[in-house]
Every structure is written in C-alpha cells, then in structure tokens.
Amino acid sequence: MSTEHLIEIERVTFGYDASRTILNDVSLRFERGRVTAILGGSGCGKTTLLRLIGGVHPATAGRVVFDGELVDAHDKDQLYRLRRRLGMLFQFGALFTDLTVFENVAFPLREHTDLPESMIRDIVLMKLNAVGLRGAAKLRISEVSGGMARRIALARAIVLDPELIMYDEPFAGLDPISMGVAANLIRKLNDATGATSLIVSHDVQECFAIADYAYLMSSAGKVVAHGAPDTLRDSDDPEVRQFIRGEPDGPVRFHYPARPLAEELGISP
C-alpha cells in the first residue's frame, strides 16, 4: 500500500564488525517526490545508509522499509526487483573501465529491460545529452576527466528513470560550473519525473540550494538535527552551527579519539 514515505529507516543500528558501531539507533523518513540531503562529516554513516537501503548489508537491529516492503539483504529475488526501481550514483563513479561511455550508460537498460537496440541508443544519447556529454559517447573511460566520469555515472544512474535516485557525494571532483550544472540537473530531474532523491554529501551550500529537507548526522552515527534547509541554517545548536558554517572550533573535534600523543610516543612529562 502506498504511503507518504517511500523509504523508512526505523531505529537502525549497524556496524561492519563488533568493534565499532557506524549507525546508532537512527530513524529517518524520506518523503516521495522530494529531494532530501543527508549531511555529515566523513565516517558518520551517510554512505552506509544508502547501502542498507539498497540491501548491500543487513541492519544489525531495526528495519529498512522500501515502499512498504521490508528490505531483506538475503533475498536475492527481492533485491533484484527493488534495485530495478532505483538508480545509484556511486561515490567514485564505479564505471566499467573496459567499456565506452555509451556502453556504460546502456548497461542498466540491457540488464533490466528487453528494449531493442535502436531504442537503447536513443535513450542513452538523451541521458548523455542531459549531462552535456553526448559528444563523448564513443570515448573510453580512460580518455575522460574525473569530472566527466562523474557526469557519465550520473547519466547511468538516471537511465532507467527510477523512482528512487541515490546520490553518493555527487559534487565531489567537479569544477564550480559542473557542480552547479549537476545540482540543477538533480533538482530538475526530480521535479520532472516525480522521483524521490537522496543526496549524501558534505557540500552544505549545494545541497541547501536544491534540497526540500535535510538530515545532519554526527560522528557518533546519530541524527543530530533535521528539517528544511532554512531551519538548519538558523539553528542555535552548537554542533549544527559548526557544521553548517564550517567553523573549526566547536563540539565536533578534528582528531579521531586516541591516547595523548606524548603517551603514545613514550615521552615522559
């Protein structure tokens, strides 16, 4: 049954091993048809959330619900069906280096549909045109820049016109012009298709310019604040203010927890 929220994360805890908890009893909801940003520093569990939604890992505790259906990371048939409904822009592109630009974007169409090659060609060229790279269709991945590779990955993520599009650091490695184009494209695609978009990023200004809603994660793997961009921008919470404004001093520490340096080096006081 259709609900207001396409994705629901309910009291999820997760760690890759017993020594460290990445996500600590987090709950998030992503409303249909909206662009939602998941913000936070490196290592706070942003990308891990996307992996749990995609069923790459099972949650240690709690539930991940996709369109009313509990995601089971051990059910291959379910995962194949659900992943047909989502597009993913990976943090480092994850392009196939032995394929051309065209073949990379065409891959999901050939994997998940029975469309004729003539139609696949037209769709791929339209998606590449949307990211400004139709002229690069015949190039190999080794022949394109890092910024171009990110835009190719974006074209591949949207080639199936998915209901859910997950963007993992979509602005990393882009020059200012390409960053603005990518941000506007994410917003326009969302509005034109009615898709639900999740953006994992630490680029506050780009996300706030296009997001309807945002969550801020702490280094402890918890949600420390959520709301509309203007609400977070005007927050008086010290941790929220420090991250949004990029202030060097505040509750978020630069150093990962460790023993005092002098003690570890064996230097006597």
Stockholm file with secondary structure:
# STOCKHOLM 1.0

chainA/1-269         MSTEHLIEIERVTFGYDASRTILNDVSLRFERGRVTAILGGSGCGKTTLLRLIGGVHPATAGRVVFDGELVDAHDKDQLYRLRRRLGMLFQFGALFTDLTVFENVAFPLREHTDLPESMIRDIVLMKLNAVGLRGAAKLRISEVSGGMARRIALARAIVLDPELIMYDEPFAGLDPISMGVAANLIRKLNDATGATSLIVSHDVQECFAIADYAYLMSSAGKVVAHGAPDTLRDSDDPEVRQFIRGEPDGPVRFHYPARPLAEELGISP
#=GR chainA/1-269 SS CCCSEEEEEEEEEECSBTTBCSEEEEEEEEETTCEEEEECCTTSSHHHHHHHHTTSSCCSEEEEEETTEECCTTCHHHHHHHHTTEEEECTTCCCCTTSBHHHHHHHHHHHHCCCCHHHHHHHHHHHHHHTTCGGGTTCBGGGSCHHHHHHHHHHHHHTTCCSEEEEESTTTTCCHHHHHHHHHHHHHHHHHHCCEEEEEESCHHHHHHHCSEEEEECTTSCEEEEECHHHHHTCCCHHHHHHHHTCSSSSSCSSCSCCCHHHHHTCCC
#=GC SS_cons         CCCSEEEEEEEEEECSBTTBCSEEEEEEEEETTCEEEEECCTTSSHHHHHHHHTTSSCCSEEEEEETTEECCTTCHHHHHHHHTTEEEECTTCCCCTTSBHHHHHHHHHHHHCCCCHHHHHHHHHHHHHHTTCGGGTTCBGGGSCHHHHHHHHHHHHHTTCCSEEEEESTTTTCCHHHHHHHHHHHHHHHHHHCCEEEEEESCHHHHHHHCSEEEEECTTSCEEEEECHHHHHTCCCHHHHHHHHTCSSSSSCSSCSCCCHHHHHTCCC
//
